Amino acid sequence: MLVVVAVMKAKAGMEQEFEQALKDIIPQVETEKGTLMYTLHRHKKEAGKFLFYEKYTDKEALKEHSSTPHFAALFGKIGPMLDGSPVIEMYEELSGITPKK
């Protein structure tokens, strides 16, 4: 499995609008076959800093996610609100616990 960690920061004064735009894409991403997890987090001390924890079945699933119209629309919307470039890192999942229900 492929894990992606994406960290983005909103420009001052745009934090709430930025957060809402990020939240709005989640239902659309949920329909993607190869996307296993797509979780949004907000930094505890920096209100405008956000982290997505994403898990995909493989590189092809990530490529499909990145090619969707809703992904392009998201970056069209948040692009002017970004404070700097997103930091995106990829990891290979090695071990862990199964999420509890």
C-alpha positions in Angstrom: 0.0 0.0 0.0 1.0 3.6 -0.7 0.6 6.3 1.9 0.7 10.0 1.1 1.1 12.8 3.7 0.2 16.2 2.3 0.7 19.4 4.4 -0.8 22.7 3.2 -1.1 26.1 4.8 -3.8 28.7 4.1 -3.0 32.4 3.8 -3.9 34.5 6.9 -7.6 35.3 6.9 -8.6 32.5 4.6 -8.3 29.6 7.0 -12.1 28.8 7.3 -12.7 29.0 3.6 -9.6 26.8 2.9 -10.7 24.2 5.5 -14.2 24.0 4.0 -12.8 23.5 0.5 -10.7 20.6 1.8 -13.7 19.1 3.6 -15.9 19.4 0.5 -13.7 17.1 -1.6 -13.9 14.2 0.9 -17.3 12.7 -0.2 -16.1 12.7 -3.8 -12.8 11.0 -2.9 -14.7 8.4 -0.9 -16.1 7.1 -4.2 -12.7 6.4 -5.7 -12.1 2.6 -5.9 -8.4 2.5 -5.0 -8.5 5.2 -2.3 -8.6 3.4 1.1 -8.2 6.4 3.5 -8.4 10.1 3.0 -8.3 11.9 6.4 -8.1 15.7 7.0 -6.3 17.1 10.1 -5.9 20.6 11.4 -2.8 21.6 13.3 -3.4 22.2 17.0 -1.4 25.4 17.2 -1.5 26.7 13.7 -5.1 27.2 12.6 -4.3 27.5 8.9 -2.1 24.4 8.7 -3.7 21.2 7.4 -2.6 17.7 6.8 -4.1 15.0 4.7 -3.3 11.4 5.5 -4.0 9.3 2.4 -3.8 5.6 1.7 -4.0 4.0 -1.7 -3.9 0.4 -2.9 -1.0 1.3 -5.3 0.6 4.0 -7.4 -2.1 3.6 -10.1 -4.8 4.4 -7.6 -2.9 7.6 -6.6 -2.5 8.5 -10.2 -6.3 8.0 -10.8 -7.0 10.2 -7.7 -4.7 12.9 -8.9 -6.4 12.9 -12.4 -10.0 13.3 -11.2 -12.0 16.4 -12.1 -12.8 17.0 -8.4 -9.0 17.0 -7.6 -8.4 19.6 -10.3 -11.3 21.7 -9.1 -10.0 21.6 -5.5 -6.6 22.9 -6.5 -8.2 25.5 -8.8 -10.2 26.7 -5.7 -7.5 26.6 -3.0 -4.6 27.7 -5.2 -5.1 31.4 -4.5 -5.5 30.6 -0.8 -2.3 28.6 -0.4 0.5 30.1 1.6 3.4 28.5 -0.1 3.5 25.1 -1.9 2.1 22.0 -0.4 4.6 19.5 1.0 3.8 16.0 -0.2 5.6 12.9 0.9 5.0 9.3 0.0 5.6 6.3 2.2 5.2 2.6 2.0 3.1 1.1 4.7 5.0 -1.6 6.6 3.0 -2.5 9.7 0.3 -1.1 12.0 -3.0 -1.8 13.7 -6.4 -2.2 12.1 -8.7 0.8 12.8 -11.1 0.0 15.6 -14.8 0.5 15.1 
